[in-house]
Amino acid sequence: MSEAGETLAAARIQAAGFRALEPFPGRVNLRWLIECTECGEQQRLRPDHKLKPCEHKQRERQQRAAEAAEKQFLDALLAVRTRTLGTKNLRALEAHPGVEGALWWVECKYCGRKWHMREDKLKACPHKGTGDEGAPPSQPKPTPKGSAKVERPAGGEETTT
């Protein structure tokens, strides 16, 4: 076909928002490999009639893939943070904030203390709370070794116990 046919086909492709990826095939009724200038989707189309603009299916697929990857990341993050809560004897009082470093309401399983804690820096409670039935019994304070109590009875004699 003439140079005019090639010019007309190139103009139609450009008007529809595409660019050619290969040389003109010689006739306008042959399929031509083109690419959307906005989303990059490649197609083989014939420029012999009016071309419809790209529907950006490639961009939609990329968007869905990005959303799926983000959801997978947040699910993995939630699983890690939930395991960490268990190892620190904490329970969540609200849903995970969904953002790394955000404040998260947690509660100690033993003493019931509630506080905001950064979700990426979870620490065990120092048990300064009010206490609850499930709390472990407090350990008696150890007596220092080598110190014997000296009692002085009213009679004046010293006895050691």
Salt bridges, closest charged atoms under 4 A:
GLU22 OE2 - ARG44 NH1 2.90
GLU35 OE1 - ARG19 NH2 2.74
GLU38 OE1 - HIS56 NE2 3.73
GLU38 OE2 - ARG59 NH2 2.25
ASP48 OD2 - ARG46 NH2 3.46
ASP48 OD1 - HIS49 NE2 3.78
GLU55 OE1 - LYS57 NZ 3.74
ASP75 OD2 - LYS71 NZ 2.97
GLU100 OE2 - ARG81 NH2 3.77
GLU107 OE1 - ARG91 NH1 3.22
GLU107 OE2 - LYS114 NZ 3.87
GLU119 OE1 - ARG81 NE 2.60
GLU119 OE1 - HIS96 NE2 2.94
ASP120 OD2 - ARG118 NH2 2.85
GLU158 OE2 - ARG152 NH2 3.14
